[in-house]
Amino acid sequence: MSDRQAGIGGTGEAAVAVNTKKVAVYVLVVFALYVIITDPAKAADYVQIGFQGISDAAGAVGDFMTWAANGGK
């Protein structure tokens, strides 16, 4: 398979997907910077909410693993 057929070299669907991902990341970074600059207190609240969600998810995974290790009882 040639490089062109494999999508190597910046053409094809793979390149479009990569470019779309780059644009999405850029937009998210710009939005995050905008929120931080315009309202730092609200940005801190968003970070706290995010970490609380991660903590809750980790706790739920731990509870599931404990349940599974105990034979599902």
TIVO-2410 file (N, C-alpha, C; in nm, 3 decimals):
# residues 73
REC num residu      c1      c2      c3 atome chaine
REC   1      M   0.086  -0.117   0.000     N      A
REC   1      M   0.000   0.000   0.000    CA      A
REC   1      M   0.090   0.123   0.000     C      A
REC   2      S   0.060   0.217  -0.086     N      A
REC   2      S   0.142   0.337  -0.094    CA      A
REC   2      S   0.107   0.434   0.019     C      A
REC   3      D   0.196   0.533   0.041     N      A
REC   3      D   0.171   0.634   0.143    CA      A
REC   3      D   0.042   0.709   0.116     C      A
REC   4      R   0.015   0.737  -0.011     N      A
REC   4      R  -0.105   0.812  -0.045    CA      A
REC   4      R  -0.231   0.731  -0.013     C      A
REC   5      Q  -0.228   0.601  -0.039     N      A
REC   5      Q  -0.344   0.517  -0.010    CA      A
REC   5      Q  -0.364   0.502   0.140     C      A
REC   6      A  -0.257   0.503   0.216     N      A
REC   6      A  -0.267   0.486   0.360    CA      A
REC   6      A  -0.305   0.615   0.431     C      A
REC   7      G  -0.312   0.725   0.358     N      A
REC   7      G  -0.348   0.851   0.419    CA      A
REC   7      G  -0.231   0.921   0.483     C      A
REC   8      I  -0.109   0.875   0.452     N      A
REC   8      I   0.011   0.938   0.505    CA      A
REC   8      I   0.052   1.046   0.408     C      A
REC   9      G   0.082   1.162   0.460     N      A
REC   9      G   0.120   1.270   0.371    CA      A
REC   9      G   0.022   1.385   0.373     C      A
REC  10      G  -0.073   1.381   0.464     N      A
REC  10      G  -0.160   1.495   0.482    CA      A
REC  10      G  -0.284   1.499   0.396     C      A
REC  11      T  -0.319   1.391   0.331     N      A
REC  11      T  -0.441   1.392   0.251    CA      A
REC  11      T  -0.531   1.280   0.299     C      A
REC  12      G  -0.656   1.292   0.269     N      A
REC  12      G  -0.751   1.187   0.301    CA      A
REC  12      G  -0.824   1.210   0.432     C      A
REC  13      E  -0.901   1.109   0.469     N      A
REC  13      E  -0.986   1.119   0.588    CA      A
REC  13      E  -0.906   1.130   0.716     C      A
REC  14      A  -0.791   1.064   0.723     N      A
REC  14      A  -0.710   1.070   0.845    CA      A
REC  14      A  -0.662   1.212   0.870     C      A
REC  15      A  -0.622   1.282   0.766     N      A
REC  15      A  -0.576   1.420   0.782    CA      A
REC  15      A  -0.690   1.510   0.826     C      A
REC  16      V  -0.809   1.488   0.775     N      A
REC  16      V  -0.925   1.568   0.815    CA      A
REC  16      V  -0.956   1.544   0.961     C      A
REC  17      A  -0.949   1.420   1.006     N      A
REC  17      A  -0.975   1.388   1.146    CA      A
REC  17      A  -0.872   1.453   1.237     C      A
REC  18      V  -0.747   1.450   1.198     N      A
REC  18      V  -0.641   1.512   1.278    CA      A
REC  18      V  -0.661   1.662   1.284     C      A
REC  19      N  -0.692   1.724   1.170     N      A
REC  19      N  -0.714   1.869   1.168    CA      A
REC  19      N  -0.835   1.907   1.251     C      A
REC  20      T  -0.941   1.828   1.247     N      A
REC  20      T  -1.059   1.855   1.327    CA      A
REC  20      T  -1.026   1.846   1.475     C      A
REC  21      K  -0.947   1.747   1.512     N      A
REC  21      K  -0.907   1.732   1.652    CA      A
REC  21      K  -0.823   1.851   1.697     C      A
REC  22      K  -0.733   1.897   1.612     N      A
REC  22      K  -0.649   2.013   1.646    CA      A
REC  22      K  -0.735   2.137   1.667     C      A
REC  23      V  -0.833   2.158   1.581     N      A
REC  23      V  -0.922   2.274   1.594    CA      A
REC  23      V  -1.002   2.264   1.723     C      A
REC  24      A  -1.054   2.146   1.756     N      A
REC  24      A  -1.132   2.128   1.877    CA      A
REC  24      A  -1.047   2.157   2.001     C      A
REC  25      V  -0.924   2.108   2.004     N      A
REC  25      V  -0.835   2.134   2.117    CA      A
REC  25      V  -0.805   2.282   2.128     C      A
REC  26      Y  -0.779   2.347   2.015     N      A
REC  26      Y  -0.752   2.490   2.014    CA      A
REC  26      Y  -0.870   2.568   2.070     C      A
REC  27      V  -0.991   2.534   2.029     N      A
REC  27      V  -1.111   2.603   2.076    CA      A
REC  27      V  -1.127   2.583   2.227     C      A
REC  28      L  -1.104   2.462   2.276     N      A
REC  28      L  -1.115   2.437   2.420    CA      A
REC  28      L  -1.011   2.515   2.499     C      A
REC  29      V  -0.890   2.523   2.449     N      A
REC  29      V  -0.784   2.598   2.518    CA      A
REC  29      V  -0.819   2.747   2.522     C      A
REC  30      V  -0.865   2.801   2.410     N      A
REC  30      V  -0.902   2.942   2.405    CA      A
REC  30      V  -1.018   2.969   2.502     C      A
REC  31      F  -1.116   2.882   2.505     N      A
REC  31      F  -1.229   2.899   2.596    CA      A
REC  31      F  -1.182   2.894   2.741     C      A
REC  32      A  -1.096   2.797   2.774     N      A
REC  32      A  -1.045   2.786   2.912    CA      A
REC  32      A  -0.969   2.913   2.951     C      A
REC  33      L  -0.884   2.962   2.864     N      A
REC  33      L  -0.810   3.086   2.893    CA      A
REC  33      L  -0.905   3.204   2.910     C      A
REC  34      Y  -1.008   3.212   2.827     N      A
REC  34      Y  -1.106   3.319   2.837    CA      A
REC  34      Y  -1.175   3.316   2.973     C      A
REC  35      V  -1.218   3.198   3.016     N      A
REC  35      V  -1.286   3.186   3.146    CA      A
REC  35      V  -1.192   3.222   3.259     C      A
REC  36      I  -1.068   3.174   3.253     N      A
REC  36      I  -0.971   3.203   3.358    CA      A
REC  36      I  -0.943   3.353   3.367     C      A
REC  37      I  -0.928   3.419   3.253     N      A
REC  37      I  -0.894   3.562   3.253    CA      A
REC  37      I  -1.013   3.647   3.295     C      A
REC  38      T  -1.132   3.614   3.247     N      A
REC  38      T  -1.248   3.698   3.275    CA      A
REC  38      T  -1.311   3.672   3.412     C      A
REC  39      D  -1.301   3.551   3.464     N      A
REC  39      D  -1.364   3.520   3.594    CA      A
REC  39      D  -1.285   3.409   3.664     C      A
REC  40      P  -1.174   3.445   3.728     N      A
REC  40      P  -1.090   3.343   3.793    CA      A
REC  40      P  -1.163   3.264   3.902     C      A
REC  41      A  -1.254   3.329   3.975     N      A
REC  41      A  -1.325   3.257   4.082    CA      A
REC  41      A  -1.413   3.147   4.023     C      A
REC  42      K  -1.482   3.179   3.914     N      A
REC  42      K  -1.567   3.078   3.849    CA      A
REC  42      K  -1.481   2.966   3.789     C      A
REC  43      A  -1.364   3.001   3.736     N      A
REC  43      A  -1.274   2.900   3.682    CA      A
REC  43      A  -1.229   2.804   3.793     C      A
REC  44      A  -1.202   2.860   3.911     N      A
REC  44      A  -1.163   2.775   4.024    CA      A
REC  44      A  -1.277   2.682   4.063     C      A
REC  45      D  -1.401   2.732   4.057     N      A
REC  45      D  -1.517   2.647   4.087    CA      A
REC  45      D  -1.528   2.532   3.987     C      A
REC  46      Y  -1.502   2.563   3.859     N      A
REC  46      Y  -1.508   2.459   3.756    CA      A
REC  46      Y  -1.402   2.352   3.780     C      A
REC  47      V  -1.283   2.393   3.819     N      A
REC  47      V  -1.176   2.297   3.848    CA      A
REC  47      V  -1.215   2.210   3.967     C      A
REC  48      Q  -1.272   2.273   4.071     N      A
REC  48      Q  -1.314   2.196   4.189    CA      A
REC  48      Q  -1.422   2.096   4.153     C      A
REC  49      I  -1.518   2.137   4.070     N      A
REC  49      I  -1.624   2.046   4.026    CA      A
REC  49      I  -1.564   1.930   3.947     C      A
REC  50      G  -1.468   1.960   3.859     N      A
REC  50      G  -1.404   1.855   3.780    CA      A
REC  50      G  -1.332   1.754   3.867     C      A
REC  51      F  -1.254   1.803   3.965     N      A
REC  51      F  -1.182   1.712   4.051    CA      A
REC  51      F  -1.276   1.633   4.140     C      A
REC  52      Q  -1.387   1.693   4.182     N      A
REC  52      Q  -1.486   1.619   4.262    CA      A
REC  52      Q  -1.544   1.505   4.179     C      A
REC  53      G  -1.573   1.533   4.052     N      A
REC  53      G  -1.625   1.429   3.963    CA      A
REC  53      G  -1.526   1.315   3.944     C      A
REC  54      I  -1.399   1.350   3.926     N      A
REC  54      I  -1.295   1.247   3.911    CA      A
REC  54      I  -1.283   1.164   4.038     C      A
REC  55      S  -1.288   1.233   4.153     N      A
REC  55      S  -1.280   1.163   4.282    CA      A
REC  55      S  -1.398   1.067   4.300     C      A
REC  56      D  -1.517   1.113   4.268     N      A
REC  56      D  -1.636   1.028   4.279    CA      A
REC  56      D  -1.627   0.907   4.186     C      A
REC  57      A  -1.579   0.929   4.064     N      A
REC  57      A  -1.565   0.819   3.969    CA      A
REC  57      A  -1.463   0.717   4.018     C      A
REC  58      A  -1.350   0.765   4.073     N      A
REC  58      A  -1.248   0.674   4.125    CA      A
REC  58      A  -1.303   0.594   4.242     C      A
REC  59      G  -1.381   0.659   4.327     N      A
REC  59      G  -1.443   0.588   4.439    CA      A
REC  59      G  -1.539   0.480   4.392     C      A
REC  60      A  -1.617   0.510   4.288     N      A
REC  60      A  -1.711   0.413   4.234    CA      A
REC  60      A  -1.637   0.294   4.173     C      A
REC  61      V  -1.526   0.321   4.102     N      A
REC  61      V  -1.447   0.212   4.045    CA      A
REC  61      V  -1.389   0.127   4.158     C      A
REC  62      G  -1.341   0.190   4.263     N      A
REC  62      G  -1.288   0.116   4.378    CA      A
REC  62      G  -1.395   0.030   4.444     C      A
REC  63      D  -1.515   0.085   4.460     N      A
REC  63      D  -1.626   0.007   4.517    CA      A
REC  63      D  -1.660  -0.113   4.430     C      A
REC  64      F  -1.660  -0.092   4.298     N      A
REC  64      F  -1.690  -0.203   4.207    CA      A
REC  64      F  -1.583  -0.311   4.214     C      A
REC  65      M  -1.456  -0.269   4.217     N      A
REC  65      M  -1.347  -0.366   4.224    CA      A
REC  65      M  -1.353  -0.446   4.355     C      A
REC  66      T  -1.386  -0.378   4.464     N      A
REC  66      T  -1.401  -0.448   4.592    CA      A
REC  66      T  -1.514  -0.548   4.585     C      A
REC  67      W  -1.627  -0.505   4.527     N      A
REC  67      W  -1.741  -0.595   4.511    CA      A
REC  67      W  -1.704  -0.715   4.425     C      A
REC  68      A  -1.633  -0.691   4.314     N      A
REC  68      A  -1.594  -0.800   4.224    CA      A
REC  68      A  -1.494  -0.893   4.292     C      A
REC  69      A  -1.399  -0.837   4.369     N      A
REC  69      A  -1.300  -0.920   4.438    CA      A
REC  69      A  -1.363  -1.006   4.546     C      A
REC  70      N  -1.474  -0.961   4.600     N      A
REC  70      N  -1.544  -1.039   4.702    CA      A
REC  70      N  -1.644  -1.137   4.641     C      A
REC  71      G  -1.636  -1.158   4.513     N      A
REC  71      G  -1.721  -1.256   4.446    CA      A
REC  71      G  -1.858  -1.202   4.411     C      A
REC  72      G  -1.874  -1.073   4.408     N      A
REC  72      G  -2.002  -1.014   4.370    CA      A
REC  72      G  -2.107  -1.025   4.476     C      A
REC  73      K  -2.062  -1.026   4.600     N      A
REC  73      K  -2.159  -1.038   4.710    CA      A
REC  73      K  -2.173  -0.908   4.783     C      A
***
